[in-house]
Every structure is written in structure tokens, then in C-alpha cells.
Amino acid sequence: MATRHHNITGESTQLLLLAGDNVGVSKISLANIEGTNKCTVDLYIEKNLLGKFYFLKGVELPIGVTLTHDVGFNNNVNQFSLYIKLTKSASETPAVDVILS
């Protein structure tokens, strides 16, 4: 079963929801929990043969800031998966808590 709470660290792309998880999401909350640096966030959905569609692209998330974004997409079988990618702004590893509601 898919989870609605994620602790994301590092600069690799992370899967938040897989197509077929059938999770209804109307809001996404992102909190920068890395204590000394901002990070850059890409948040997008992707579907085979259609490509990526960005909710957030290159958005800087300052230290200690929480960003809430209203979303809507189809997460049923053969539909969209949800991904996040973090990029660090300095030498520290980026860390973001994600809550899907």
C-alpha cells in the first residue's frame, strides 16, 4: 500500500506514488528539514508515452519553510506516477518531508 508521508533525502529522483496505487491526492505539503541550506524541488507526474508534467520545476525551498500546493491527477492503473527530485544548494544533503493529503 502506498504511503502518504515521505522523508526524502539526497539528489536522486524519488517515486512518491506509483500508477495503480489508487491514492487520491488534492494537496501536497513540502517542508525543508535540512537545517542549514535551501534546496531546489522538482515535483512532477509522469505517464508512459506522454512524458512528464511538472507541478513545481526548479522551486527554491528556503530553510525551515513549508510549501503547500493544490494538485489533482489520476493515479489509477495505467495513469500517472508522482515523483520528486531535490537539488542541493551547497554541500549539505537536501532533506524534505512530504505529506500527501
Secondary structure, DSSP 8 states (H G I E B T S, - for coil): ---SEEEEESSS-EEEE-TTS----SEEEEEE--SS--EEEEEEEEETTTEEEEEEEEEEE-TT-EEEEE-----STTS-EEEEEEEESSSS--EEEEEE-
